[in-house]
Amino acid sequence: MRGASSGIGTETARVLALRGVHVIMAVRNMAAGKDVREAIVKEIPSAKVDAMELDVSSLASVRKFASEYNSQGRPLNILINNAGIMASPFMLSKDNIELQFATNHLGHFLLTHLLLDTMKKTAQKSSREGRIVNVSSEAHRFAYSEGIRFDKINDESAYNSFGAYGQSKLANILHAKELAKHLKEDGVNITANSLHPGSIVTNLFRYNGILRGFCNTVGKLVLKNIPQGAATTCYVALHPQVQGVSGEYFSDSNIYKPNSQGQNMELAKKLWDFSMNLVK
């Protein structure tokens, strides 16, 4: 599970461990990951939790992680793409791609692609449905007007931090939709869905002082707490009621309609091809 060292990622890891899942936390900060692991094991002595290093904003780091995971011969039944940054100032990743798009979408896209064979083998051997879960956001509704700026991904002059965040969250939805289509065509027992976890007070707000101040005062009265925020992720990853459901978007543990761009399969196919080209 990617992004497990803070916020809803930590709570999701705890709940999965409580349900008997062997959780591999993919974390950028191994010291923080170790702390989370120790806290979970202290609360749940039977928990099986390990941490592996991954910086999802770096394609080289994603490749290294996937290579190490695949070479260990571990099964993989559930993949949760959770890590993210929000509304950051304009920056480029190590691969010279706008940082929010690189972190929130492209790293997860490549990670999923590289782990998919392992997931297929696990689903076949275990006869259990594999599940891929992209943690998106209702902020996808605030993406740039054209949805994905294919020709302006790195255009600093046209950059808007919230538009870019919305774009990356729309990409999470479109990725899951197109992936679900591929999995169905391949006839494999794996689903792919995306979800909105709820508006939560987490360190996603670290780049925006005004929002952070709001969340620390008024927000705690109206926003979800972290366990509530993790509930939909855990539902989509584990619940029997989601068996066979694929290509959908969830909110509050129910299927929910994304905006029209989030339902546009032509846009999903274009993003898939664009992303494949970027990670080659």
C-alpha positions as CSV (number, residue, x, y, z in Angstrom):
1,M,0.0,0.0,0.0
2,R,1.4,3.3,-1.1
3,G,1.4,6.4,1.2
4,A,0.9,4.5,4.4
5,S,3.1,6.6,6.7
6,S,0.6,9.3,7.5
7,G,-3.1,10.3,7.5
8,I,-5.6,8.0,6.0
9,G,-2.8,5.7,4.7
10,T,-1.8,4.9,8.2
11,E,-5.4,4.2,9.3
12,T,-6.0,2.1,6.2
13,A,-2.9,0.0,7.0
14,R,-4.2,-0.4,10.6
15,V,-7.6,-1.6,9.5
16,L,-6.2,-4.0,6.8
17,A,-3.9,-5.4,9.4
18,L,-6.8,-5.8,11.8
19,R,-8.6,-7.8,9.1
20,G,-5.7,-10.2,8.8
21,V,-4.1,-8.7,5.7
22,H,-0.3,-8.8,5.4
23,V,0.3,-5.2,4.7
24,I,3.4,-3.9,2.8
25,M,3.6,-0.2,3.4
26,A,5.4,1.6,0.5
27,V,6.8,4.7,2.2
28,R,9.1,7.6,1.2
29,N,10.3,8.1,4.8
30,M,11.4,4.7,6.2
31,A,11.8,6.1,9.8
32,A,8.1,7.3,9.7
33,G,7.2,3.9,8.3
34,K,9.0,2.1,11.1
35,D,7.1,4.2,13.7
36,V,3.7,3.4,12.0
37,R,4.6,-0.3,11.9
38,E,5.5,-0.4,15.6
39,A,2.3,1.5,16.6
40,I,0.2,-1.0,14.6
41,V,1.9,-4.0,16.1
42,K,1.7,-2.6,19.6
43,E,-2.1,-2.3,19.1
44,I,-2.5,-5.5,17.1
45,P,0.2,-8.0,18.2
46,S,-0.8,-10.5,15.5
47,A,-0.5,-7.8,12.7
48,K,1.7,-8.6,9.7
49,V,3.1,-5.3,8.6
50,D,6.3,-4.5,6.7
51,A,7.7,-1.3,5.1
52,M,9.5,-0.8,1.9
53,E,11.0,2.4,0.5
54,L,9.2,4.2,-2.4
55,D,9.2,7.8,-3.6
56,V,6.3,7.7,-6.0
57,S,7.3,11.0,-7.5
58,S,10.4,9.3,-8.9
59,L,10.0,6.8,-11.8
60,A,13.4,5.3,-10.9
61,S,12.2,4.7,-7.3
62,V,9.0,3.2,-8.6
63,R,10.9,0.8,-10.9
64,K,13.3,-0.2,-8.0
65,F,10.4,-0.9,-5.6
66,A,8.5,-2.9,-8.2
67,S,11.6,-4.9,-9.1
68,E,12.3,-5.7,-5.5
69,Y,8.7,-6.6,-4.7
70,N,8.4,-8.9,-7.7
71,S,11.7,-10.6,-7.1
72,Q,10.7,-11.5,-3.5
73,G,7.9,-13.9,-4.8
74,R,5.3,-12.3,-2.5
75,P,1.7,-12.5,-3.5
76,L,-0.3,-9.3,-4.2
77,N,-4.0,-9.3,-3.9
78,I,-4.8,-5.7,-3.0
79,L,-3.0,-2.6,-4.3
80,I,-4.0,0.8,-2.8
81,N,-2.6,3.8,-4.6
82,N,-3.0,6.4,-1.8
83,A,0.0,8.7,-1.7
84,G,-0.4,12.3,-2.8
85,I,0.4,16.0,-2.5
86,M,-2.1,18.8,-2.8
87,A,-2.0,22.3,-4.3
88,S,1.8,22.6,-4.3
89,P,3.6,25.5,-5.9
90,F,4.8,24.8,-9.4
91,M,7.7,22.3,-9.3
92,L,9.1,19.6,-11.5
93,S,9.7,16.0,-10.4
94,K,13.1,14.3,-10.8
95,D,11.8,13.2,-14.2
96,N,11.0,16.8,-15.2
97,I,7.2,16.3,-15.0
98,E,4.9,18.7,-13.0
99,L,5.1,17.4,-9.5
100,Q,1.4,16.9,-8.7
101,F,0.8,15.0,-11.9
102,A,4.0,13.0,-11.4
103,T,3.2,12.1,-7.7
104,N,-0.6,11.7,-7.7
105,H,-1.0,10.0,-11.1
106,L,2.1,8.9,-13.0
107,G,4.0,7.2,-10.3
108,H,0.9,5.2,-9.4
109,F,0.2,4.4,-13.1
110,L,3.7,3.0,-13.5
111,L,3.6,1.1,-10.2
112,T,0.3,-0.5,-11.0
113,H,1.6,-1.5,-14.5
114,L,4.8,-3.1,-13.1
115,L,3.0,-5.0,-10.3
116,L,0.1,-6.2,-12.5
117,D,1.7,-9.5,-13.6
118,T,2.2,-10.4,-9.9
119,M,-1.4,-9.5,-9.2
120,K,-2.6,-11.7,-12.1
121,K,-0.6,-14.6,-10.8
122,T,-1.9,-14.2,-7.3
123,A,-5.5,-13.9,-8.4
124,Q,-5.1,-17.1,-10.4
125,K,-3.3,-19.1,-7.7
126,S,-5.5,-18.0,-4.8
127,S,-8.8,-18.0,-6.8
128,R,-9.5,-14.7,-5.0
129,E,-10.4,-11.5,-6.7
130,G,-7.6,-8.9,-6.8
131,R,-8.5,-5.3,-6.2
132,I,-6.7,-2.1,-7.3
133,V,-7.9,1.0,-5.5
134,N,-7.0,4.6,-6.6
135,V,-7.6,7.2,-3.9
136,S,-8.9,10.1,-5.9
137,S,-11.0,13.1,-4.7
138,E,-14.1,15.2,-5.3
139,A,-11.5,17.8,-6.3
140,H,-11.4,16.2,-9.7
141,R,-14.4,18.5,-10.4
142,F,-12.0,21.5,-10.1
143,A,-9.5,20.3,-12.7
144,Y,-8.6,22.6,-15.6
145,S,-11.5,23.2,-18.0
146,E,-10.1,20.7,-20.6
147,G,-9.6,18.1,-17.9
148,I,-6.1,16.9,-18.6
149,R,-3.7,19.4,-20.2
150,F,-1.8,17.0,-22.4
151,D,0.1,19.7,-24.2
152,K,0.6,21.9,-21.2
153,I,1.5,19.5,-18.4
154,N,4.8,21.4,-17.7
155,D,3.5,24.9,-18.6
156,E,4.5,27.0,-15.6
157,S,2.8,30.2,-17.0
158,A,-0.6,28.5,-17.1
159,Y,-0.2,26.6,-13.8
160,N,-2.8,26.8,-11.2
161,S,-2.1,24.8,-8.0
162,F,-5.7,23.7,-7.4
163,G,-6.4,23.1,-11.1
164,A,-3.3,20.9,-11.3
165,Y,-4.4,19.0,-8.2
166,G,-7.9,18.5,-9.7
167,Q,-6.2,17.3,-12.9
168,S,-4.2,14.7,-11.1
169,K,-7.3,13.4,-9.2
170,L,-9.3,13.2,-12.4
171,A,-6.4,11.2,-13.8
172,N,-6.8,8.7,-10.9
173,I,-10.4,8.1,-11.9
174,L,-9.7,7.8,-15.6
175,H,-6.8,5.5,-14.9
176,A,-9.0,3.1,-12.9
177,K,-11.7,3.2,-15.6
178,E,-9.3,2.4,-18.5
179,L,-7.5,-0.2,-16.4
180,A,-10.8,-1.9,-15.5
181,K,-11.6,-2.1,-19.2
182,H,-8.2,-3.8,-19.9
183,L,-8.6,-6.2,-17.1
184,K,-12.1,-7.2,-18.3
185,E,-10.8,-7.7,-21.9
186,D,-8.0,-9.9,-20.5
187,G,-10.5,-11.9,-18.6
188,V,-8.6,-11.7,-15.3
189,N,-10.2,-11.8,-11.8
190,I,-9.0,-8.3,-10.8
191,T,-11.0,-5.1,-10.4
192,A,-10.0,-1.5,-10.5
193,N,-11.9,1.4,-8.8
194,S,-11.4,4.9,-7.6
195,L,-12.8,6.8,-4.6
196,H,-13.2,10.0,-2.8
197,P,-12.1,9.5,0.9
198,G,-13.9,12.6,2.2
199,S,-12.7,16.0,3.1
200,I,-10.2,15.2,5.9
201,V,-7.8,17.1,8.1
202,T,-4.4,15.6,7.0
203,N,-1.0,16.9,6.1
204,L,-2.0,17.2,2.4
205,F,-2.7,20.8,3.3
206,R,1.0,21.5,4.1
207,Y,1.5,23.7,1.0
208,N,-1.5,26.0,1.7
209,G,-1.4,28.1,4.9
210,I,-4.9,29.5,4.5
211,L,-6.5,26.0,4.1
212,R,-4.3,24.6,6.8
213,G,-5.5,27.3,9.2
214,F,-9.1,26.7,8.2
215,C,-8.8,23.0,8.7
216,N,-7.2,23.4,12.1
217,T,-10.1,25.5,13.4
218,V,-13.5,25.4,11.7
219,G,-12.5,22.2,9.7
220,K,-12.4,20.0,12.8
221,L,-16.1,20.7,13.3
222,V,-17.2,19.8,9.8
223,L,-14.6,17.6,8.1
224,K,-14.2,13.9,8.6
225,N,-11.7,12.5,11.0
226,I,-9.0,10.2,9.7
227,P,-10.8,6.9,10.5
228,Q,-13.9,8.2,8.8
229,G,-11.8,9.3,5.8
230,A,-10.2,5.8,5.5
231,A,-13.6,4.0,5.7
232,T,-14.4,4.1,1.9
233,T,-10.9,3.0,1.0
234,C,-11.2,0.0,3.3
235,Y,-14.7,-0.7,2.0
236,V,-13.6,-0.8,-1.6
237,A,-10.5,-2.8,-0.8
238,L,-12.2,-5.5,1.4
239,H,-16.0,-5.6,1.4
240,P,-17.8,-8.6,-0.2
241,Q,-20.5,-6.2,-1.6
242,V,-17.9,-4.8,-4.0
243,Q,-17.1,-8.2,-5.4
244,G,-17.0,-8.0,-9.2
245,V,-17.6,-4.2,-9.3
246,S,-15.0,-2.5,-11.5
247,G,-14.4,0.8,-13.2
248,E,-16.5,2.7,-10.6
249,Y,-16.0,5.8,-8.5
250,F,-17.0,5.6,-4.8
251,S,-17.9,8.1,-2.1
252,D,-19.1,7.4,1.4
253,S,-18.9,3.7,0.7
254,N,-21.3,3.9,-2.2
255,I,-21.0,4.1,-6.0
256,Y,-21.0,7.8,-7.0
257,K,-20.9,9.6,-10.3
258,P,-17.8,11.6,-11.1
259,N,-18.1,14.6,-13.4
260,S,-18.6,14.1,-17.2
261,Q,-14.8,14.1,-17.8
262,G,-14.5,11.4,-15.2
263,Q,-16.8,9.3,-17.3
264,N,-15.2,10.1,-20.7
265,M,-13.7,6.9,-22.0
266,E,-12.0,8.6,-24.9
267,L,-10.2,10.9,-22.4
268,A,-9.3,7.8,-20.3
269,K,-7.8,6.1,-23.4
270,K,-5.9,9.3,-24.3
271,L,-4.5,9.6,-20.8
272,W,-3.5,5.9,-20.8
273,D,-1.5,6.3,-24.0
274,F,0.0,9.6,-22.8
275,S,1.0,8.1,-19.5
276,M,2.5,5.0,-21.2
277,N,4.6,7.3,-23.4
278,L,5.8,9.3,-20.4
279,V,7.0,6.2,-18.4
280,K,8.7,4.5,-21.3
